[in-house]
Amino acid sequence: MTEPQLTATAQDYVKIVWSATEWSDAPVTTKRLAERLGVSAPTVSENVRKLVAAGLLDHRPYGAITLTAEGERRALEMVRRHRLIETFLVTHLGYGWDEVHDEAEVLEHACSPRMIDAIDTLLGHPTRDPHGDPIPTAAGRIVTLDGTNLAEAATGRWTVARLSDSDPAVLRDLADLGLTVDASIRVLGPDPSGGIRVETDEAADIVVPPATASAVWLVTQGP
């Protein structure tokens, strides 16, 4: 029997709750969801109430909003859809990595499970999207990345593992600076301007502004 399809609103809520905690320990609150979704707090409260009743979210008054086991399963379905579509758009349709997020936000609701599986097969079952984010498997398994934000990284050699795709302008800035996924860099330390000094293959010594640095996650290369 075909599984009931969630509404686009429910899909957005479970995905955003999951994504909000993928790279942050900050609790998901009504205010935080309202800011991410661009809607009013009362609208979020009403929708959260409905999703709690549907068994997808847990929420106690004045507490954090969390996913149930079923909510997490549904959220990972949406994350898988989004990241596979982004990968397809970049690798097969010529989109830039700074252009795909908003397009995928629309398409993820329209594609059937069969189409998503076909895209996955066509792409050779990729494990990361163009921004370095891990792609869940069809079974809902995901390999989480224990990354360090560039703004907090110690001096030394690192590899760029993931870039936040929330702001296309920041992605373009990162590309101009040579900070792309899998790039090898050396963090040199804080700059008096407030940014982070970094040495890359393309530039001997650059300064990454604070807002741009916060969009970069690294994994260590060792000494």
N, C-alpha and C positions, 0 to 999 in steps of 0.2 A: 504494500500500500504506500502511495506517495505521501511523504511527510508534509504536513500543512506548512504553507509558506508564511513567514512572518511579514507584517506590514513593513514598508520602507522605514517608517518611524522607529519601529521596534528594532529593526536591523541596525539603524544608525545608533541607537542608544546602547545596545549591548556591545557593539564594536568600539564605540568611543569610551565606554567604561573600561573595557579591556585595554585599549591602546593607551589610555591615560596612566595606567599603572605599569606599562611595559618598561618605561625608562624613568619612572619616578616613584618614590615611596609616599608621595603626598596623597592623602585620602581624597576620594572623589566625592565632592559635595554638590548640592543643588546649584550653588553659585558657580562652581567650576564647570558643571555641565552646561549651564545657561550660557556661559562665555564661549565654550567650545562650539555650541550649536547655534549661537546667535539668536536665541529666543529668550522670553522672559522667565524668571524664576517660577512664577505660578504655573506656566505651561510645563516646565520641567517637572514640578511637583506632581502635577496631574498625570503626566505620562509615566513617571516613576511608579506612582501608585498602581496604575494599570499593569505595569510590567511586574511588579511585586505580586499582584493577584494572579498573573499568568505564570508565575513560577520561574521567571527569568532573572529577577533582581531581588536582593535583600536590602532593606533600609529601615532603620529604627529612627525615631524622631531625633534630630540634631546629630545623628551619627553619619558615618560614611555610607556611600552607596556601593554595594558589591554585587558580584555576579553569583548566581547559584551555579551548580554543576551544569544544568541544562543551559543556563545563560552563557556560560563560558564556552560550551560546545558550539552554540549558535554564533557567538562572537568570533570564534576561530574560523568558522565557515566564511564569515564576511571578510575577515582579515585575509584569508586565503584568496578569495575572489579578487579583492582589491589589489593585492600584490602581484598575482598572476596577470591581471589585466594591465597593470603598469608595465610589467616586464614585456608583455606582448606588444604593447604600444611602442615601446622603445626599440625592441629588437626586430620587429616586423613591419611597423608602419611609419618608422622614421621620426617619431616624436622625440623631443629633447627631454632629458630627465627632469627638467624644471617645468614641463608642461603636462605631465601625465596625472598628477594627483587629482585635480578637479575633474578631469575626464573619467577617471576610474571611479570617482565618487558617484557619478551618474550611472555608468555602465554596470557597476557591481549589483545594482538592484534589478537590472533587466536580463542579465545572462542566466540561462538555465543551468542546472547542475551538469547536464550533459555537455554544454558548451565549455564550462569551466574545466571539466576533465579533458576535453579535446584540446583546449589551449595548453593545459599542463603537459599532455603527451607531445604536442607539437614542439614545445619548448624544451623537451627532454627532462622534465621534472626538476626544474631549478629549485635551489634551496634558498636563494636570496633574490630580492628584487633589485632594481637599478640603484636604490639608495642604500643597499646593504641590509635591509630588514629581512629577517628570516621568514620564509613562506611555510605556513603549516601544511602538513601532508593531508591527503584526502581523509585519513583516519583521525585527523585532529591533533596530531603530534607536532610539536614545534621545538626547535633547538634554540633556547634562549641564549643571548649573548651577554657575558659579564663584561661590559665595556666601561671605560672611564671617560668622562666628559673632558674635552680639551681644556675647558676653563679651569679644571681641577687637576690636570695631569702633571705629574712630576717631570723634571727634566730627564731626557733620555730618548731612546729610539722607540717609535710606536708605528703601528699600521692603522690607517683610517679604516674603521670597520662599518660605520653607519653614519648617515647624514639625515637630519630631520628634513622631511619634505613639506613641512607646513607653510613655508614661505618661499615661493619661486625666486624672488629677488635674492634671498640668501643663498639659494642653490647656485644661482648665476655667479654670485660673488665668490663662492667656494671654488667653482670651476676656474674662474679667473686667477685665483690664488694657487691653483694646482692641488687643492685639497679634494681629491676625488676618492671614491671607494677603492680600497686596496693600495692607495698611495703610501709610500714609505716616507716618514718624516722624523725629524728630531725636534723635540720640544726644548727650547732654550731658556724659557722662563718668562715671568711677567715683564711687560714693557712699561716704562713710566707713564705712557698714555692711557694705561688701563687695559690694553690688549695683551695678547700672548705672542711672544717671539717664537717663530718656527722656521726651521730650515727644511726646504723641500728640494726635490731633484730639479725643479724648474727655477727656483729662486733661492739664492744663497741664504738670505735672511729676510723674512717678511714679518709683518705684525698683523695678527688676526684680531679684528675688533671684537669686543666682548659679546655682542649679540650674535656675531657669526661664529665665534668659538663655541657658544653654548649649543650650536646645532651639530657639533661634531663629536662622535664617540670613537674612542681608540681602543686597540688591544696592544699589549706590550710586545716588543720584539726581543726584549732582554737588554743586556748592557750594550 
